[in-house]
Amino acid sequence: MRWRKRSAWQMMMGHAYSATVDGSVTIGLGYAAEDPYAVHVIVSADASDASCWVFARDLLLAGLTGQAGEGDVVIGTEPGASVVSIILRNGRDMLAIDLPRAPLCQFAADMLSIVPRGREGGYVDVDAGLRSLLA
């Protein structure tokens, strides 16, 4: 039996800006074939406090080459830039995070090698989801 990669994880340092934060943050990115449309992002300014955000993987992919998103999550970069900015809003607060583009692009390539674009539906178990909702 051939082993097949089912998830991708990436840790990196970034710089965050908000009304109360201006400094380094640790970012954890996660992707799993079992949730093929979503990217999980964990943001931590220190070891005791972290927040988790989940948004569409297509939003991340689009933000690697231009501006994408509106509302709670906006991602973007400028042509030729080495930094990607992610802006997270929760209704009352906003956090902007600058991340190095190269590791984000590697994470995106890993995601696409696990579940290629257009094949996400083949990884979703609709029947199991319905059973879970009806249980």
C-alpha positions in Angstrom: 0.0 0.0 0.0 1.3 3.4 -0.9 1.3 6.1 1.8 -0.4 9.4 0.8 0.1 12.7 2.5 -3.2 13.9 4.1 -2.2 17.2 5.8 0.2 20.1 5.8 1.5 22.2 8.7 3.7 25.2 8.7 5.1 27.3 11.5 6.5 30.8 10.9 7.2 34.1 12.5 5.4 37.3 11.5 5.0 40.8 12.6 1.6 41.9 13.9 0.0 45.4 14.3 -3.1 46.4 16.1 -4.3 49.0 18.6 -2.7 46.9 21.4 0.0 44.8 19.5 3.2 45.8 17.6 5.6 43.0 17.6 6.5 39.4 16.6 3.9 36.7 16.5 4.1 33.0 15.9 1.8 31.7 13.2 0.8 28.1 12.7 -0.9 27.1 9.4 -2.8 23.8 9.1 -4.5 22.1 6.2 -6.1 18.6 6.1 -7.7 16.7 3.3 -10.7 15.9 5.5 -11.6 19.6 5.4 -10.4 20.4 1.9 -11.9 23.9 1.6 -10.4 25.3 4.8 -7.1 26.6 6.1 -6.6 26.8 9.9 -4.4 29.7 11.2 -3.3 29.9 14.9 -1.9 33.3 15.9 0.1 33.6 19.2 1.9 36.6 20.6 3.2 34.5 23.5 2.9 30.9 24.8 -0.1 31.6 26.9 -2.5 33.3 24.5 -3.5 32.1 21.0 -6.4 32.6 18.6 -7.6 30.3 15.8 -9.0 31.4 12.5 -10.5 29.3 9.8 -11.0 30.6 6.3 -11.2 29.4 2.7 -8.1 28.0 1.2 -9.0 29.8 -2.1 -8.7 33.1 -0.1 -5.2 32.3 0.9 -4.2 31.2 -2.7 -5.7 34.4 -4.2 -3.9 36.5 -1.6 -0.5 35.2 -2.5 -0.7 37.0 -5.9 -2.9 40.0 -5.2 -5.6 41.3 -2.9 -8.4 38.9 -1.8 -11.2 38.9 0.7 -13.5 41.4 2.4 -15.0 41.4 5.8 -13.3 39.4 8.6 -10.3 38.2 6.6 -8.4 40.1 3.9 -5.1 38.7 2.4 -2.9 40.4 -0.1 0.5 41.3 -1.5 2.0 43.5 -4.1 3.7 42.3 -7.3 7.3 41.2 -6.5 6.8 41.7 -2.8 8.4 39.3 -0.3 5.7 39.9 2.3 2.0 38.9 2.4 -0.4 40.8 4.7 -3.3 39.1 6.5 -5.9 41.3 8.2 -8.2 39.6 10.7 -11.2 41.4 12.1 -13.6 40.0 14.8 -16.2 42.7 14.8 -14.6 45.1 17.2 -10.8 44.5 16.9 -8.4 44.3 13.9 -5.0 42.6 13.7 -2.7 43.0 10.7 0.0 40.4 10.2 2.9 40.6 7.8 4.3 37.2 6.8 7.2 36.1 4.6 5.7 35.1 1.2 8.1 32.2 0.4 7.0 29.8 3.2 3.3 30.7 2.5 3.8 29.7 -1.1 5.4 26.4 0.0 2.4 25.8 2.3 0.1 26.5 -0.7 2.0 24.1 -2.9 1.7 21.4 -0.2 -2.0 22.0 0.1 -2.5 21.7 -3.7 -0.4 18.5 -3.8 -2.7 17.0 -1.1 -6.0 18.1 -2.7 -5.7 19.7 -6.2 -7.9 22.6 -7.2 -11.3 21.3 -8.4 -11.0 18.0 -6.6 -12.1 19.2 -3.2 -15.6 17.6 -3.5 -14.0 14.1 -3.7 -12.7 14.5 -0.1 -15.9 15.6 1.5 -18.1 12.8 3.0 -21.5 14.4 2.8 -23.3 11.4 4.2 -21.1 11.4 7.3 -21.8 15.1 7.7 -25.5 14.6 7.5 -25.4 11.8 9.9 -23.6 13.9 12.4 -26.1 16.8 12.0 -29.1 14.4 12.5 -27.6 12.5 15.4 
